[in-house]
């Protein structure tokens, strides 16, 4: 479920640049691209960090269907915000 691909790394870099230079259009395009992919814990963490509301909603919806034990064993599980944890 949680893996970090080269595309995820590239997406993180683009989102960091978009935030730093306040390029909202780039942020929106990154979010749209991520919405087309299967939800992962990594995507949930990106959504949290960069305030990607649509992606966050999609990831929470997908992850809420899994057993908590499945999610707990994933790397970076502890980085999920408490508010989002309640939503799962």
Residue pairs with C-beta under 8 A, 6 or more apart in sequence:
1 40
1 41
1 66
1 70
1 71
1 74
2 40
2 41
2 42
2 74
2 75
2 76
3 40
3 42
4 42
8 42
8 43
8 46
11 30
11 33
11 34
11 46
12 46
14 26
14 30
15 27
15 30
15 46
15 49
15 50
17 23
17 26
18 24
18 26
18 27
18 30
18 50
19 27
19 50
27 50
27 52
30 50
30 52
31 47
31 52
31 54
31 55
34 43
34 46
34 47
34 52
34 55
35 54
35 55
35 58
37 43
38 62
39 58
39 59
39 61
39 62
39 63
40 59
41 59
41 63
41 71
41 74
41 75
41 76
41 77
41 80
42 76
43 55
43 59
44 56
44 59
44 60
44 63
44 80
44 84
45 76
45 79
45 80
46 52
46 55
47 53
47 55
47 56
47 59
48 56
48 79
48 80
48 81
48 84
56 84
60 84
60 87
60 88
63 71
63 88
64 87
64 88
68 88
71 77
71 88
80 88
